[in-house]
Amino acid sequence: MDYTFSNTWNAYTKEIIGFIKNFKDEGKLFGDGDRNVIKLFEINNAVVNVKSFKIPNLINQIAYRFFRKSKAQRSFEYAQHLEKLNIGTPKPIAYFEESTLLFFKSSYYVSEHLDCDLTYRELTRDLNFPHHEEILRAFTRFTYQLHEHNVLFLDHSPGNTLIKLNDGDYQFYLVDLNRMNFKSLSLEERIKNFARLTIHKEMVKVMSDEYAKCVGENKNKIFEMMWSDTQKFQEKFYRKRRLKKKIKFWKK
């Protein structure tokens, strides 16, 4: 097992290695563990979040072994980069990788666990959430700052932004970081980055209005772009879902 630690957590190397070795039998399960498994561990009056990534398929085992950075490594390095940009994310602690001579196997990303008041998903489920529009506009400004720092968060979806309310001083933190690009973004790329967030037209109207203010563009133009991208994503999403159901039917 190879591992890399952030400098601020080197003193706890032994304890965290123990968390990884005993991951299957210890720790408190966090979330549903559908694809990847997340467990929480306590250390020095802090809670540590350990994410165990699913072992990839055979082709990707070779790719991650020789040609690509693992999801754990990318999560760690991207979190460090976001920190340098003063963009919110749980503090990175370490990542672990286990490989054989030819194949990549298990990997883990370790970060400080962040307690939040809600995620963006709650805003999509309760349109009457207190201060809904204020939070949504603040989130839009946060996304604008990502884009201004040349950050394209490819998994910008409802569950991947944690929100702290702080009496109106809203703070946002990105999680599930392994898919990002860092480059200068066109207006089209910026607007398309909102496509996965909501199916609600009213929310898109608010976000497009706020983003138009940020970029100095006509709000109707930004709304048309954002709503069009949202509809295209939804069509693609449900087309894939229908296809998967057909495939599973034939498998039966």
Secondary structure, 3 states (H helix, E strand, C coil): CEEEECHHHHHHHHHHHHHHHCCCCCCEEECCCCCCEEEEEEECCEEEEEEEECCCCHHHHHHHHHCCCCHHHHHHHHHHHHHHCCCCCCCEEEEEEEECCCCEEEEEEEEECCCCCEEHHHHHHCCCCCCHHHHHHHHHHHHHHHHHCCEEECCCCHHHEEEECHHHCCEEEECCCCCEEECCCCHHHHHHCCCCCCCCHHHHHHHHHHHHHHHCCCHHHHHHHHHHHHHHHHHHHHHHHHHHHHHHHHHC
